[in-house]
């Protein structure tokens, strides 16, 4: 089964991590995580949640250059594609 990860999946995971509270209303695809109030620790927790839910393992540097939700979605989808090709 090929799964994909989209901005709505990311919004859900970020809301869950924030106890249901989030600044992710409207189109935030290209808004920096910093502007949205998410720091590097929050992104690490998000990566961990995504990994558990989607069965992915990310290398330590996978999220270093992530600046926007769209960047993160692209990285996750690349890992999902790679995972499906090797399983």
N, C-alpha and C positions, 0 to 999 in steps of 0.2 A: 504494500500500500504506500503510495506517495502522499506524504503529508506536506502541507505548506504552512508557513507561519506568516501572518499578516499583521497589520497595524492594530486591528481589533483584538487579536490574540495578545499582543504586547500590552495594550491598554488594560485588558483584563488582568494579566499577570501583575502589572504595576499597581493596579487598584487593590488586588488581593494582598500584595506586600505592604501596602499602606493602610491596611485595615478598612478598605472600601473608599478611602478619600484619595482623590487624585485631581491634578490640574490638567488632565488630559482630555479636554473637551474640544470638539471641533477637529479641524485638520492640523495636527501637530507633527506631521511626518518630517518636516524640515526645520523644526524649532529645536534649538540645542537643549540637551538634557539639563544643562546648567540653568537656562532660562525657565525650564519647567520645574526646577527645584530638586533635581536628582543629582547626587554627587557620585563619586566613583564607588563608594561602598554600596550605595543603592543599586548601581549597575552590576556589581559583583553578585549581590543577592539575587537580582533579576536573572542573571546568567545561570545561577545555581537552580533557580526555580524552573527556568526553561529547560535546562539539562535534565532535571528529574522528570518533568512532564513529557518531554519528547524523546527521552532515552539517548541524549547526546552528551558527549564529553568535549569540553572546550579546552584548548591549550591556554596556558596562562596569559598569553599575549593576544588572544582572540578579540578582546574588547578594548584594547589600548587606544585605538584610533577612532572609536565610536564617539560621534558627537551628537547625532540626531536619532530619533526613533527609526527613521528610514534606514540609516546605516546599520542599526542593530538588526532590523528585519532582514536585510540583505545577508548579513553574516550568518544568521540562524538558518536561512534558506539554503545557503551554500553548504552548511554543515549537514542539513537534512538531505540534500542531494547526494553528498559524499557518503553519508551513512547508508542511504538506500542503494547506492551502487556497490557498496562493500558488504552488504548483508543479503 
